[in-house]
Amino acid sequence: MRGIISLIDSTQRFKRFFDSSSRAMLQDCLFRIVNDEDGTGTLEILCPNEVVRQRLSKKKRKITNNINTCWSHIRWFSLCVQQDNELDCQKFTRNGDLVTS
């Protein structure tokens, strides 16, 4: 339970660093942190649709700066949308570079 409260507090702090239009988009998103065995993690932002994902992808620098402020162990972030009952994610480094597999 403590981990969930910590995520909620950090997520609220994360959103406060954005302007009002970006905060409005982020309000419709879901957040989760996927932790790796090495102690690092990925912040996954589940966007309600592709339009929101594309708009947020233009704010990669702001997202990475705010991640660095709110979480020390987060190394990547993903912007995701649900498509055809599958999660489609674009993963980025802390520099905002797209990670390709």
C-alpha positions as CSV (number, residue, x, y, z in Angstrom):
1,M,0.0,0.0,0.0
2,R,2.9,2.4,0.8
3,G,4.3,1.9,-2.7
4,I,0.9,2.9,-4.2
5,I,0.7,6.0,-2.1
6,S,4.3,7.0,-3.0
7,L,3.5,6.5,-6.7
8,I,0.4,8.7,-6.4
9,D,2.3,11.5,-4.6
10,S,5.1,11.4,-7.1
11,T,2.7,11.3,-10.1
12,Q,0.8,14.4,-8.7
13,R,4.1,16.2,-8.2
14,F,5.2,15.2,-11.8
15,K,2.0,16.6,-13.3
16,R,2.4,20.0,-11.4
17,F,5.6,20.8,-13.4
18,F,3.6,21.0,-16.7
19,D,1.5,23.8,-18.1
20,S,-2.3,23.6,-17.9
21,S,-2.9,22.2,-21.3
22,S,-0.3,19.4,-20.7
23,R,-1.7,18.7,-17.3
24,A,-5.2,18.3,-18.8
25,M,-3.8,15.7,-21.2
26,L,-2.0,13.9,-18.4
27,Q,-5.2,13.8,-16.3
28,D,-6.6,11.4,-18.8
29,C,-3.6,9.1,-18.7
30,L,-2.8,6.2,-16.4
31,F,0.7,5.8,-14.8
32,R,2.7,2.8,-13.6
33,I,6.3,2.1,-12.9
34,V,7.8,-1.2,-14.1
35,N,10.8,-2.0,-12.0
36,D,13.7,-4.0,-13.4
37,E,15.8,-6.5,-11.4
38,D,18.7,-4.1,-11.3
39,G,16.7,-1.5,-9.4
40,T,16.0,0.8,-12.3
41,G,12.6,1.3,-13.7
42,T,10.4,2.5,-16.6
43,L,7.6,5.0,-16.2
44,E,4.7,3.9,-18.4
45,I,2.2,6.5,-19.4
46,L,-0.9,5.0,-20.8
47,C,-2.6,7.5,-23.1
48,P,-6.3,7.4,-23.8
49,N,-5.7,7.7,-27.6
50,E,-3.0,8.2,-30.3
51,V,-3.6,12.0,-30.5
52,V,-2.6,12.4,-26.8
53,R,0.4,10.1,-27.3
54,Q,1.6,12.2,-30.2
55,R,1.1,15.5,-28.3
56,L,3.0,14.1,-25.3
57,S,5.8,12.8,-27.5
58,K,6.5,16.4,-28.5
59,K,7.1,17.1,-24.8
60,K,9.8,14.5,-24.3
61,R,12.4,16.9,-22.9
62,K,9.9,18.2,-20.3
63,I,8.9,14.7,-19.4
64,T,12.5,13.6,-18.9
65,N,13.3,16.7,-16.8
66,N,10.3,16.0,-14.6
67,I,11.1,12.3,-14.2
68,N,14.6,13.3,-13.0
69,T,13.0,15.6,-10.5
70,C,10.4,13.1,-9.2
71,W,12.1,9.7,-9.4
72,S,15.8,8.8,-9.1
73,H,15.6,5.2,-10.3
74,I,13.6,5.8,-13.5
75,R,15.8,5.3,-16.5
76,W,13.2,5.2,-19.3
77,F,9.7,6.2,-20.0
78,S,7.1,4.8,-22.4
79,L,4.1,6.5,-24.0
80,C,1.5,3.7,-24.6
81,V,-1.9,3.3,-26.1
82,Q,-4.3,0.4,-26.2
83,Q,-4.8,-0.9,-29.7
84,D,-6.7,-4.0,-30.6
85,N,-6.5,-5.3,-27.0
86,E,-2.7,-4.9,-27.0
87,L,-0.5,-2.3,-25.4
88,D,1.5,-0.4,-28.0
89,C,4.4,1.4,-26.3
90,Q,7.1,3.8,-27.6
91,K,10.0,3.6,-25.1
92,F,12.4,6.6,-24.6
93,T,15.7,7.1,-22.8
94,R,16.1,9.8,-20.2
95,N,17.5,11.9,-23.1
96,G,14.2,11.6,-25.0
97,D,15.7,9.2,-27.6
98,L,13.4,6.5,-29.0
99,V,14.6,3.0,-28.0
100,T,14.3,0.5,-30.9
101,S,14.5,-3.2,-30.4
